[in-house]
Amino acid sequence: MLDVTKTERQLYILSLISENESGVTIQDIVRFLERVNIKVNSKTVERDIDDLSVVNFPVMEEKRGKKTYFRSEKFGL
């Protein structure tokens, strides 16, 4: 398991949601982070997305049926 800071984890999340125009679910994000060896639960991801929104990263939320999808404009470092 990688030892990453909250900010690093949020950058992973922001990168993922900005690369997927159709949006990703919380579970998609959790699975992605696990694939890069970052262990996290869905509540943590939800808080991270809230934090990103608070600091003015344009995270958009869209309900489709029973699922919520998140996406963002293209992000790069």
Secondary structure, DSSP 8 states (H G I E B T S, - for coil): -----HHHHHHHHHHHHHH-TT-B-HHHHHHHHHHTT----HHHHHHHHHHHHHTT--EEEEEETTEEEEEES----
